[in-house]
Amino acid sequence: MNEHALMDTARTLVAGDKGLLAMDESNSTCNKRFARLGIPQTEEARRFYRELIVTTPGLGECISGAILYGDCVSCRAANL
């Protein structure tokens, strides 16, 4: 991708007061956060946490995209 196309893409992603949601937190970082809060550090708990974020009503009105942790790119919601 050339520099001009990259700049156009970046402008599109932040157009209209929208931005990107960075949810690329690794499993180990997520587990540390959960441990401090007394939440079980399990795959199920991490999935629930991430699903809670991406299923927030109206989220698409506020963000244009999300940056995901590599393990999450091919994940599916538990109810699918």
Buried (B, 14 or more C-beta within 10 A) or exposed (E): EEEEEEEEEEEEEEEEEBEEBEBEBEEEEBBEEBEEEEBEBEEEBBBBBBBEEBEEEEEEEEBBEBEBBEEBEEBEEEEE
